[in-house]
Amino acid sequence: MAPADGKETGSGGAAVIDVHCYTVGPIQENCYIVRTPGSERAVIFDPGEEAPRLTAALGELGISTVEAILITHCHFDHVGAVAAMHAATGAPVWCPTLETGMLENISSRLFPGIGPFEGYVADHTLAGGEVLELAGMTFDIRFTPGHSPGHLTYSVRGEDALFSGDVLFAGSVGRTDLPGGDWPTLLASIESLIAEFPPQSHVYPGHMGPTTLGQEQATNPFLRELAERA
């Protein structure tokens, strides 16, 4: 399995996407900078906090153009630095259709002692089913609610890579006790990913380290209900 900060490799061993993970903020959220190897163009997933650090990382990686800021969902720990990163890069922001209000009013849903953050009006919205061509990569968008009402998962076409936000973690799953959360819906979303993508698919989650769909299907205690259905 590819490391969280390194190159995803295809079946032939050649590097196909370059994934760099930056864990930010007090809730330890994973922001990803993703590009094809050596490219000066990239996309950013879920810049939750620490915009100066993320901006510096772009320079260190030799990235001159951020073609998009892609959001899996709009809980504050995933979008707190969206406005600042847009200001720093000029990149358009793609947001789940059902969560644009959350992005515009981030500070209305904060944990005590965190924030405030600047809201942002999304440049584009996504409902699932779209295809985006960005930075030399093709992203297929999947609607995966349950942790939040509009949650999206982004797959990199042909590369067995999923940027899953807070749907699925290594050994765990997204919480469902926040507004808009629902356990049966989350389980159905995870089941849809397992049905559509191969077990070797790398999962880059919003918290903790990377994993694979097969590893979680085999060992994740929260997925026993799916195993019992099979």
Beta strands, then each sheet from edge to edge (+ up, - down):
strand 1: 6-9
strand 2: 15-24
strand 3: 29-35
strand 4: 41-45
strand 5: 65-70
strand 6: 93-96
strand 7: 124-126
strand 8: 131-134
strand 9: 137-143
strand 10: 152-156
strand 11: 161-165
strand 12: 168-169
strand 13: 172-173
strand 14: 202-205
strand 15: 211-212
sheet 1: 1+ 2- 3+ 4- 5- 6- 7-
sheet 2: 8+ 9- 10+ 11- 14- 15+
sheet 3: 12+ 13-
end
